[in-house]
Amino acid sequence: MKKFICIILTLTLLVSLVGCNTTGQAEETTVGFIYVGPIGDGGWSYAHDQGRQYLEQELGVKTIYVESVPENQEVEQVIKDMVDQGASIIFATSFGYMNYVKDMATEYPEVTFFHCSGYESAENMANYFGRMYEPRYLSGKVAGLKTETNKIGYVAAFPIPEVIRGINAFTLGVQSVNPEAEVEVVWTSTWYDPASEKEAAVALLDNGSDVIAQHQDTAGPQQAAEERGAFSIGYNTDMSAMAPEAYMTAPVWNWGPYYVEQVKAVQEGTFESHAYWGGMNEGVVELAELTELAPTEAKDIITEATESIKDGSLTIFEGPLKDNSGELRVEEGVTLTDEELLGMNWFVEGVIGKVE
């Protein structure tokens, strides 16, 4: 009997120790996040930070973050500081960090890196993004139905494939419901600059646009539209509170589930380098709820198009597609590959502007 009791006590102790180690795994994991703008931007960095908070809630891990980190070598020092603070997983959330992150992945092979919106990878580095062009296409339908001047303004950050692809998808959405409408683009050469973003929107409004869309990180363009009695399509997050008299909807991000999935994989030793590009089916991107300012017919049109994108019956970048100089770029019946989309450097017909 004494021997039996000793065995039971030993097993109980072992179970207790295993339980402690499992709990400790979450407590010992520190995850770093690097943002290109402030988390109060209401846009890109805010959306990533919502994902960070979701990660904390779901897994109980410790997270650290640094805001407004320039897209230059300064990010390397930020990474080093995070590693010194115990970070074993780091998410770098802007395109311009890519090459620096890859260098740091070589320097710190024991750390797992995730880079958002780029294409470089390594054994301990993955890249991830979402097919934002899907809800952008849907938001274009809303804008195309709403415009009365048939001119829609688009405030854009930098002429990189991510932004160009979004402008093209938006324009194809516009023209699917209003073939007469055009989309005029103004470049700001910044991700986060409320003043210049707003100024660019004002220039577009002065030139006849009555709906403003954007690929920027603040609500500046939305607010410019509101001040002028025009309407707007946001980006990154639901911006209805920032321009309630203009905002109709926005293509938005939902990063939390991906962050949870990948941190779990690292903790469990199942992480594999990858290039993630999820869409509306995966839930990483979606179109925000339409406000009362959206055209009444938009809801049914968006619902039907959403279902068609998800079931694969609607392919956004399927030919025939011409560029905005009139040259045929995609023949009828041909669909652009992911590789071609990721390297897109031309505007579709209907866009007013140049890829500078």
N, C-alpha and C positions, 0 to 999 in steps of 0.2 A: 504493500500500500504506500509506504514512504517513497519507494522508487517511482511509483505511478504519479504521486503528487509532485515529485521533483521534475518529472517529464512535463507535466501540465504547466508548472511554473516556468520552466525553460521556454516552452512554446509560447506562452503568454508574453514573456519578455521579448522574444524574437519578433512577434507580431507588433508589439509596441514600438520596437526599434525601427521596423520597416515603415510603420505609420509615420514616425517622426521624420524619417528620411524623405518620404514622399512629400510631406508638408514642407520640409526644408528646401526641397528642390525648387518650389515656387518662390520661396522666400529668398533663396540664393541667386535666382535669375534676375539680372539687371538688364533692362532693354533700353537702348538709347534711340532718340529720335532727333533728326536734324531738319530744321525748317528754313525755307528761304525767306519767309516773311513772318510777321508777328501772328500769334495764334488768335489775336483779336481782329484779324483782317476780314472775318466773316466769309472767307472764301477757301482757297486752296489749303493754306496751313491750318486753318480752323477745322477743315474736314479731316485732315490727317490727325489732328489733335483729338478730335472726337473718337477716332479709331484707337488712339493711344489709351484714352480713358476707358473705352470698351474693353480693351485688352487687360487693363488693370482689374476691372470688375470681374471679368470672366476667369482669369487665371491667378489673380492675386500676386502677380509679379511686381517687382519694383521697376518703375520707369523714370528716366531722366530725359530732358530735352533742352535744346538750345534754339532760340528763335533768331530770325533775321541774319542767317549766316550767308555771306556772299558766295557766289559761284566761282570761287577761285581757290588758291592754295590754302587759304585760311581754314577751309573745311578739314584739312589734314590735322591741324592742331586741335580742332574741336573733337575729332575722332580719338586722338591720342589722350585728350583729357577724359573722355568718356571711358576709354579702356582703363585708365588709371583709377577711375571711380568704380570699376568692377563690371562694366558692361561687357557681356559676352555675345550680345546680339545688337546690331545697329541698323536702323532704317534711315537712309538718306533720301529725302523726299523731293529732290529737284533735279532736272535734267543735267544742269551744268556741273553737278558734283561727280558725274560718272567716272571720269578718268582718275580723279583723286581717290575715289572710293576703291577703285581697282588696285591702285598702288598700295593703299592701306591694307587691302585684303591680302596682298603678298607679304606685307610687313607683319601682319597679325594673323597667322594661319589658324590660331585657336579661336578667333572671333568669327561669327557668321554675319555677313553683310547682305543687306537687301537694298537695291537701288531702284528708285521709282522713275519710270518713263524712259530709261535708257535701253541699251542693247548689249553692253559688256557683261561678262560673267566670269566666274572662276570656280574652283572646287568649293570654296567657302563663300561664294558671292552669287546671289540670284538677282535677276531684274524682274520687275513687275509693273503692270499697268492695267488699264481697263479700256474696253472698246467704247470710249466716250462718244465716238461718232454715231453710235446707235441712238441714244437719246438726243444728241444734237440734231440728227435728222428729224426726229419727232418735233423738237422745238422749232425747227424751221417751218414745219407745217403750220404751227400756231401763228408764227410771224407772218407767213404768207397769206393766211386767212385774215389777219388783222389789218395789214397795211392798206391805206387808201391812196398813197402817193406811188405805190409800187417801187419804192426805194427803201431799203432796210440797211441801217448802218451796223458795222461790225468793228468793235475796238479790239485789236489783236496785239499780243505781246511781241513775239519774235517769229520770223519766218522759218520755223523748223517744221519737220513733217507732222509732228503732233498737232500743231496749230493749223497748218494748211489743211490737213485731213479733216479737222473739225469744221473749218470754214466751208470746205467742199460739201461735206455731209449736210450741213445746215442749208446751204444753197440748194442742194438737190431736194431737200424737204420743202423749202419755200416753193420751188418751181413745180413740185408734184401737185400742188393745189392752186398755184397762181403762176403760170408760165410767163406772164408779163413782168413779174417782179425781178428786181436785181438787188444784189448785196454789195455794198460799197465798203471796202476795208481801209482802215487807217492803222498803221503800226506805231506803237509807243516805245518799243525797244526797252521795255521794263516789265517785270512781273507784278511788282507792287509799287505803285506811285499814284495815290488817289487823285492828285491834282492833274497830272498829265493824262490819266485815263478819262477824267471828267472833261478835260479840255478837248480831247480827241472826239468824244461823243458830241460835244457842242458843235464842233466843226462839221460832223456828219449831219446833225440836225439842221444846221444852217444851210446845208447843201440839199435839203429836201427829204431826208429820212424821217419817217414818223414812227419807226420801231427801231430800238437799239439792242443789239446782242453783243456778246463779249467773250474773249478768252483772256481774262485778267483776274487778278486776285482780290479786288475790292469792289465795292458797290458804287464807285464813282460814276460809271456810265449809267447805271440805273437811276441815280439821283439826278443826273443831268437830264435824262428823259422826263423824269417826274416834274422837274422845274419848268420844262418847256411844254408840258401837257401832252407829251408823247407816251409811248408804251415801251416795255422792255422785256427781254429774255435774260435771265441771270446765268450764273455758272457756279459750279462747285457745291453750293448749298442753297437751301431755300432762302431767298433774299427778300421775301415779301415784307418783312418788318422794316427793311431799310428804304424801300421805295413803294409803299403801299398803294399809291395812286398811279403807278406805272407798271409794276411787275406782274407778269402773267404766268410764268413758270420758269424752270431752269433744269438743265441737265446736271445731275448731282452725283456725288461720290459716296460710297459706303465701304470704308476700308477695314472696319473692325473685324469682320469674320476672317478676312485673309490674314490679318495680324495674329489672331488667335491660332489659326490653323498652322501657321509657320513657326510661331514660338513653341507650340506643342511639339512640332516635328523636331526642332532643335533639342528640346528637353528630353525627348524620347529616343534621340539618336537616329531618327529616320529622315532627317533633312537631306535633300538632294538638290544640287544646283539646277536652276530652271529659268525659263523665260515665261512668266505668267501673263496672259492677256485675256482676262475674263470679260464677259459682257453682261447684258441684262439677264440672261438665263442664270448666271452665277450670282447676280444680285450686287455686284460691285459698282454698277452704274444703273441709273434709272432716271426717269423724268419726274420732277417734283409735281405735286398736285397742282392742277390748274386753278387759278384764282377766278373771281367773278369778272375780271377784266378780259379774260380770254374769250374769243368768239364762241357763241353758243354751240355752233356745230362742231367745234374742235374736239370736244370730249369723245364723241362716237368715232370720229376719224382717228384720233390718237389711240383709242382702245383697240380698234381693228388693226392699225399698223403695228402696234406693240405685239399683238398676238402673232402677226405675220413674221415679224423679225425673230421672235422667239422660236417659232416652229420652222424657220428656215425658208418659208415661201416668199419672203421679201428679202432680196439682197440689195443693199444700198448702192454699192459700187459695181453695178453690172452694166455693160455696154448696151447700146452705143453711148459713149461719153466723149464730148469734145472739150478742149480746153478753151480758155476765154479769148484765144486768138482765132478760134474756129477750126483748129486742127483736130482731126479724129485721134483720140488717145486710146480708147477702148472700143473694140469692135463689138457689134451686136452679138449677144449670146456669150460674151467673154466676161468673166468676173475677175477683178483685181485680186492677186494673191496677198497674203499677209505681208510677205516681203516687200511687195510693191506699195502697199499701204504704209508700211513703216518707213519707207523712203520717199514718200510722196513729196514732190517739189513743184507742182503745177496747179493752177486754179482751173476749176471747171467753168464751162460756159455759164454766164449769169453773174460772175463775180467781177466787180469793178475794182481793179487794183493790180499790183505786181508783186511777185515773190522777189523781194529785194535781197 
